[in-house]
Amino acid sequence: MNRTLYLNNTGSRWINTDKKSMQCLLIHKAKNYKKVRQVEFFESFGNFVSYNLKYQGKRISVFADGIDGKSGLPICYADYK
């Protein structure tokens, strides 16, 4: 069972109680970094969804760019300086 909990009154931020659906594969090409990260919450922008997570002590917002064939997790790129 997949339960959604909304974090604000407008419904633009939410979390899922299923831990597997709250993960993404974060990739940073310049630093050769590839790791499964826990998403803090999702946020909607029109028809798109951003993944909000912590990376190097900062909260970042990234978009999914596909699905990893091996793990089935969304792939997110964090090419920030």
C-alpha positions as CSV (number, residue, x, y, z in Angstrom):
1,M,0.0,0.0,0.0
2,N,1.4,3.4,-1.1
3,R,0.3,6.3,1.2
4,T,1.0,9.9,0.4
5,L,1.3,12.6,3.0
6,Y,1.0,16.2,1.9
7,L,3.3,18.7,3.6
8,N,1.3,21.9,2.8
9,N,-2.3,23.0,2.1
10,T,-1.9,23.4,-1.7
11,G,-0.6,19.8,-2.2
12,S,2.6,20.9,-4.1
13,R,4.9,19.2,-1.6
14,W,4.5,15.6,-0.5
15,I,6.2,12.4,0.8
16,N,5.4,8.7,0.5
17,T,5.4,6.4,3.4
18,D,7.0,3.7,1.2
19,K,10.8,4.1,1.7
20,K,11.7,2.6,-1.7
21,S,9.6,5.2,-3.6
22,M,11.5,7.9,-1.6
23,Q,14.9,7.1,-3.1
24,C,16.8,8.2,-6.2
25,L,20.2,7.4,-7.8
26,L,22.2,10.7,-7.5
27,I,25.0,11.1,-10.1
28,H,27.7,13.8,-10.2
29,K,29.7,13.3,-13.4
30,A,32.6,15.7,-12.5
31,K,33.3,14.0,-9.1
32,N,32.6,10.5,-10.3
33,Y,29.9,10.1,-7.7
34,K,27.0,7.6,-7.9
35,K,25.0,6.8,-4.9
36,V,21.4,6.0,-3.8
37,R,20.1,8.9,-1.8
38,Q,17.0,9.3,0.4
39,V,14.6,12.0,-1.0
40,E,13.3,14.4,1.7
41,F,10.2,15.4,-0.2
42,F,8.8,15.9,-3.7
43,E,7.6,19.2,-5.1
44,S,5.5,19.8,-8.2
45,F,6.1,22.4,-10.9
46,G,3.2,22.2,-13.3
47,N,3.5,18.8,-14.9
48,F,7.0,18.2,-13.5
49,V,8.2,16.9,-10.2
50,S,11.5,17.8,-8.4
51,Y,13.3,15.7,-5.9
52,N,14.5,17.6,-2.9
53,L,17.4,16.0,-1.0
54,K,20.6,16.9,0.9
55,Y,23.9,16.7,-0.9
56,Q,27.2,17.9,0.7
57,G,25.3,19.5,3.6
58,K,23.0,21.6,1.3
59,R,19.5,21.0,0.2
60,I,19.2,20.7,-3.6
61,S,16.3,20.3,-5.9
62,V,16.9,18.0,-8.9
63,F,14.7,16.6,-11.7
64,A,14.7,12.9,-12.6
65,D,16.3,12.2,-16.0
66,G,15.3,8.5,-16.4
67,I,15.2,5.2,-14.7
68,D,18.2,3.1,-13.8
69,G,17.8,-0.3,-15.5
70,K,19.6,-2.2,-12.7
71,S,17.9,-0.8,-9.6
72,G,14.7,0.7,-11.0
73,L,15.4,4.0,-9.3
74,P,15.0,7.4,-10.9
75,I,18.3,8.9,-12.0
76,C,19.0,12.5,-10.8
77,Y,22.1,14.5,-11.9
78,A,23.7,16.9,-9.4
79,D,26.3,18.8,-11.4
80,Y,26.6,21.8,-9.0
81,K,29.8,23.6,-8.2
